[in-house]
Amino acid sequence: MLKISIRMRNVLGKLSSAILAGVCISIGCIVNIMSGGGITGAILFTFGLVTVVHYKYALYTGTAGFVGSFKDMVSLFLVVLVGNIIGCALTSVAASYAVPGVVSGAEAIVSSRLGFDCFQAFVRAIFCGFLMTTAVKFAREGRWLPLLFAVPVFIMAGFYHSIADTFYFITGGSLLALKWHYLLEILGNFLGCNLHRLNFQKV
């Protein structure tokens, strides 16, 4: 019973951390929309990821590149990803009510996503995943500058971040309509986050 209780507390702790990560990324999405996008929105979005890394919140794209076991994998998809989605959904509800312009901005982003097929979304997500793991790894080593560049790079290059798109798709009312794009973004981010593992060169 004690082991079950400890395990449950660990799961709930990870879930709450993941929910907060979803909220942070969603705030980045909101400021990106409200600033009109472009380089200004891309730079301001960075604050969301910096907050996640500073507080060590559980973000799908900040965790996927560091899974080391099957147990970690299960936690990533059943706890971290689910928590991130809940955080994005809660923020979407609040922002849709309190921040005029967020819904129309999200709808415009959704419309732009519809201009690309699922495989293109998959490839764009791979690029984003690689950038995210690289940036987070640098930040974990106390080097934050790559993190400050990585977010504007993936946004301005048009790469897809599955958790950011969770907020955009829910707020724009098109998560189900874009379900295949969304699922392939999740998979693409995962593969991109783990590209660094292909380097077998000993440093």
Summary of the structure (lengths in Angstrom):
residues: 203
radius of gyration: 16.4
end to end distance: 45.4
largest distance: 53.0
contacts: 708
relative contact order: 0.16
helix: 81%
strand: 0%
